[in-house]
Structures are given as C-alpha cells and as structure tokens.
Amino acid sequence: RKADLVAAKASIPRRPRHKSRKQHRVLNKQILDLNDQINAFNKSREDFNQRAARYRIEPVPELAPIPYTPPTGSGSGDAD
C-alpha cells in the first residue's frame, strides 16, 4: 500500500506550469485526496509502530504530504 501511495505522489507534478484554472483545480483535488490517503496511512503506520514496539520490530517511516499550491493569476490563459 505504501508503494502505491509513493507512486501516486510521484506522478503528480510539483508545480503545474501553463495550466488552466480548471486543470489546476483538478491537480489540487488529486493532491488533497492523496494527502488524505497519506494521512490515513500515517495513522495506520503510527498504530502499527506502537503495537510493534512491544515486539521490538523496526518502525515504518512516515510518508510526507504533498505541498498544496493555490491557483494564482487573474485571467490570462484561463480558457477551460
């Protein structure tokens, strides 16, 4: 499951350039949805690590969320 999240995270461009507002909104929605999945994974990871500590199992590292970038600009090139 972690590998799927890492792959999905890597597939989203960090700074979309030359994108319309609609494309930017779609990418930001994907980022927010993926961040929700990452947060759920991290909570599950924390729960696992707490249980695993009793058995001295190596902890699973945290997966960092994707930075959110709000849309910018006024109106040029915003054809949807």
Residue frames as a rotation matrix with the C-alpha (Angstrom) as fourth column:
ARG 1
0.568 0.823 0.000 0.00
0.823 -0.568 0.000 0.00
0.000 0.000 -1.000 0.00
LYS 2
0.394 -0.499 -0.771 2.84
0.160 -0.789 0.593 2.41
-0.905 -0.357 -0.231 0.82
ALA 3
-0.646 -0.674 0.357 4.40
0.434 0.060 0.899 1.74
-0.628 0.736 0.254 -2.59
ASP 4
-0.067 0.720 0.690 1.10
0.980 -0.081 0.180 2.69
0.185 0.689 -0.701 -4.27
LEU 5
0.805 0.368 -0.466 0.97
0.498 -0.845 0.193 5.98
-0.323 -0.387 -0.863 -2.33
VAL 6
-0.034 -0.904 -0.425 4.60
0.121 -0.426 0.897 6.79
-0.992 -0.021 0.124 -3.14
ALA 7
-0.667 -0.178 0.724 3.97
0.698 0.193 0.690 6.07
-0.262 0.965 -0.005 -6.85
ALA 8
0.347 0.869 0.353 0.80
0.917 -0.393 0.068 8.19
0.198 0.300 -0.933 -6.87
LYS 9
0.660 -0.177 -0.731 2.62
0.304 -0.826 0.475 11.00
-0.687 -0.535 -0.491 -5.08
ALA 10
-0.405 -0.913 -0.052 5.46
0.237 -0.160 0.958 10.90
-0.883 0.376 0.281 -7.64
SER 11
-0.418 0.275 0.866 3.02
0.905 0.215 0.369 11.03
-0.084 0.937 -0.339 -10.56
ILE 12
0.717 0.694 -0.055 1.58
0.692 -0.720 -0.055 14.46
-0.077 0.001 -0.997 -9.60
PRO 13
0.024 -0.744 0.667 3.63
0.614 -0.516 -0.597 17.41
0.789 0.424 0.445 -10.89
ARG 14
-0.359 -0.262 -0.896 5.03
0.916 -0.282 -0.285 19.62
-0.177 -0.923 0.342 -8.12
ARG 15
-0.364 0.195 -0.911 4.39
-0.003 -0.978 -0.209 22.97
-0.931 -0.074 0.356 -9.83
PRO 16
0.132 0.458 0.879 1.98
0.886 0.343 -0.312 22.78
-0.444 0.820 -0.361 -12.69
ARG 17
-0.559 -0.358 -0.748 3.02
-0.026 -0.894 0.447 25.35
-0.829 0.269 0.490 -15.28
HIS 18
-0.838 0.251 -0.485 0.93
-0.544 -0.314 0.778 26.61
0.043 0.916 0.400 -18.19
LYS 19
-0.751 0.644 -0.144 -2.22
0.651 0.759 0.002 25.02
0.110 -0.092 -0.990 -16.78
SER 20
-0.297 0.755 0.584 -5.69
-0.092 -0.631 0.770 26.49
0.950 0.175 0.257 -16.91
ARG 21
-0.439 0.214 0.873 -7.58
-0.885 -0.270 -0.379 27.13
0.155 -0.939 0.308 -13.69
LYS 22
0.670 0.741 -0.054 -9.66
-0.730 0.670 0.136 24.01
0.137 -0.052 0.989 -14.31
GLN 23
0.438 -0.592 -0.677 -6.54
0.078 0.775 -0.627 21.86
0.896 0.222 0.385 -14.74
HIS 24
-0.591 -0.671 0.448 -5.03
-0.344 -0.293 -0.892 23.45
0.730 -0.681 -0.058 -11.65
ARG 25
0.003 0.692 0.722 -8.20
-1.000 -0.014 0.018 22.68
0.023 -0.722 0.692 -9.63
VAL 26
0.821 0.290 -0.491 -8.15
-0.355 0.934 -0.042 19.06
0.447 0.209 0.870 -10.83
LEU 27
-0.027 -0.920 -0.391 -4.49
0.143 0.384 -0.912 18.66
0.989 -0.081 0.121 -9.82
ASN 28
-0.626 -0.190 0.756 -5.11
-0.636 -0.438 -0.636 20.29
0.452 -0.879 0.153 -6.43
LYS 29
0.459 0.839 0.293 -8.09
-0.883 0.395 0.254 17.97
0.098 -0.375 0.922 -5.84
GLN 30
0.647 -0.313 -0.695 -5.85
0.038 0.924 -0.381 14.99
0.761 0.220 0.610 -6.63
ILE 31
-0.461 -0.874 0.156 -3.25
-0.069 -0.140 -0.988 16.35
0.885 -0.466 0.005 -4.20
LEU 32
-0.324 0.403 0.856 -5.81
-0.925 -0.323 -0.198 16.88
0.197 -0.856 0.478 -1.43
ASP 33
0.761 0.625 -0.172 -7.28
-0.597 0.780 0.190 13.39
0.253 -0.042 0.967 -1.95
LEU 34
0.353 -0.723 -0.594 -3.83
0.207 0.679 -0.704 11.83
0.912 0.126 0.389 -1.96
ASN 35
-0.585 -0.555 0.591 -2.86
-0.418 -0.419 -0.806 13.77
0.695 -0.719 0.013 1.18
ASP 36
0.258 0.753 0.606 -5.97
-0.962 0.143 0.232 12.34
0.088 -0.643 0.761 2.89
GLN 37
0.868 0.013 -0.496 -4.81
-0.094 0.986 -0.138 8.85
0.487 0.167 0.857 1.92
ILE 38
-0.138 -0.988 -0.071 -1.28
0.098 0.058 -0.993 9.65
0.986 -0.144 0.089 3.16
ASN 39
-0.381 0.059 0.923 -2.66
-0.836 -0.449 -0.316 10.89
0.396 -0.891 0.221 6.49
ALA 40
0.714 0.678 0.177 -4.71
-0.697 0.661 0.279 7.69
0.072 -0.323 0.944 6.85
PHE 41
0.582 -0.594 -0.556 -1.62
0.185 0.762 -0.621 5.63
0.792 0.258 0.553 6.01
ASN 42
-0.417 -0.810 0.412 0.46
-0.224 -0.347 -0.911 7.55
0.881 -0.472 -0.037 8.57
LYS 43
0.059 0.510 0.858 -2.17
-0.990 -0.081 0.116 6.99
0.128 -0.857 0.500 11.27
SER 44
0.938 0.259 -0.233 -2.19
-0.261 0.965 0.022 3.30
0.230 0.040 0.972 10.46
ARG 45
0.208 -0.955 -0.212 1.62
0.161 0.248 -0.955 3.36
0.965 0.164 0.206 10.49
GLU 46
-0.379 -0.317 0.870 1.65
-0.718 -0.492 -0.492 5.00
0.584 -0.811 -0.041 13.94
ASP 47
0.550 0.662 0.508 -0.78
-0.833 0.473 0.286 2.40
-0.050 -0.581 0.812 15.29
PHE 48
0.846 -0.296 -0.443 1.36
0.087 0.897 -0.433 -0.38
0.526 0.327 0.785 13.82
ASN 49
-0.112 -0.978 0.175 4.57
-0.064 -0.169 -0.984 1.12
0.992 -0.122 -0.044 15.23
GLN 50
-0.091 0.147 0.985 3.02
-0.962 -0.269 -0.048 1.36
0.258 -0.952 0.166 18.71
ARG 51
0.868 0.435 0.241 1.99
-0.478 0.862 0.167 -2.29
-0.135 -0.260 0.956 18.57
ALA 52
0.708 -0.639 -0.301 5.31
0.172 0.569 -0.804 -3.32
0.685 0.518 0.513 17.00
ALA 53
0.022 -0.729 0.684 7.32
-0.681 -0.512 -0.524 -1.58
0.732 -0.454 -0.508 19.72
ARG 54
0.558 0.251 0.791 6.16
-0.791 0.448 0.416 -4.27
-0.250 -0.858 0.448 22.13
TYR 55
0.889 -0.196 0.415 7.92
0.261 0.959 -0.108 -6.83
-0.377 0.204 0.904 19.97
ARG 56
0.120 -0.891 -0.437 10.92
-0.117 -0.450 0.885 -4.61
-0.986 -0.055 -0.159 19.09
ILE 57
0.252 0.052 0.966 10.06
0.912 0.321 -0.255 -4.53
-0.323 0.946 0.033 15.39
GLU 58
-0.780 -0.625 -0.028 11.70
0.560 -0.717 0.414 -1.81
-0.279 0.308 0.910 13.28
PRO 59
-0.017 0.833 -0.553 9.32
0.214 -0.537 -0.816 1.19
-0.977 -0.132 -0.169 12.88
VAL 60
0.076 0.166 0.983 7.89
0.996 0.041 -0.084 2.13
-0.055 0.985 -0.162 9.47
PRO 61
-0.819 -0.466 -0.335 8.98
0.463 -0.881 0.092 5.65
-0.338 -0.080 0.938 8.36
GLU 62
0.061 0.861 -0.505 6.47
0.248 -0.503 -0.828 8.46
-0.967 -0.075 -0.245 7.80
LEU 63
-0.317 -0.032 0.948 5.31
0.948 -0.035 0.315 9.48
0.023 0.999 0.042 4.31
ALA 64
-0.722 -0.040 -0.691 5.29
0.236 -0.953 -0.192 13.28
-0.650 -0.302 0.697 3.87
PRO 65
0.372 0.921 0.116 2.23
0.543 -0.115 -0.832 15.01
-0.753 0.372 -0.543 2.36
ILE 66
-0.240 -0.355 0.904 2.39
0.952 -0.268 0.148 16.81
0.189 0.896 0.402 -0.99
PRO 67
-0.769 -0.048 -0.638 2.58
0.279 -0.922 -0.268 20.62
-0.575 -0.384 0.722 -0.78
TYR 68
0.213 0.920 0.330 -0.68
0.904 -0.058 -0.423 22.31
-0.370 0.388 -0.844 -1.81
THR 69
-0.862 -0.488 -0.139 -0.41
0.388 -0.810 0.439 25.22
-0.327 0.325 0.888 -4.25
PRO 70
0.108 0.957 -0.269 -3.43
0.416 -0.289 -0.862 27.52
-0.903 -0.019 -0.430 -4.58
PRO 71
0.255 0.041 0.966 -4.27
0.965 -0.082 -0.251 28.84
0.069 0.996 -0.060 -8.06
THR 72
-0.227 -0.374 -0.899 -2.71
0.399 -0.878 0.264 32.17
-0.888 -0.299 0.349 -8.96
GLY 73
-0.941 -0.183 0.285 -3.16
0.335 -0.365 0.869 34.75
-0.055 0.913 0.404 -11.70
SER 74
-0.541 0.763 -0.353 -6.14
-0.406 -0.605 -0.685 36.74
-0.737 -0.228 0.637 -12.84
GLY 75
0.450 0.887 0.103 -7.48
-0.273 0.246 -0.930 35.88
-0.850 0.390 0.353 -16.23
SER 76
0.190 -0.391 -0.901 -4.92
-0.980 -0.132 -0.150 35.42
-0.060 0.911 -0.408 -18.98
GLY 77
-0.558 -0.426 -0.712 -4.82
-0.608 0.794 0.001 31.91
0.565 0.433 -0.702 -20.40
ASP 78
-0.748 0.306 0.588 -7.65
-0.448 0.420 -0.789 30.63
-0.489 -0.854 -0.177 -18.23
ALA 79
-0.093 0.736 -0.671 -9.67
-0.943 0.152 0.297 29.03
0.320 0.660 0.680 -21.01
ASP 80
-0.297 0.051 0.953 -11.24
-0.620 0.749 -0.233 25.87
-0.726 -0.661 -0.191 -19.58
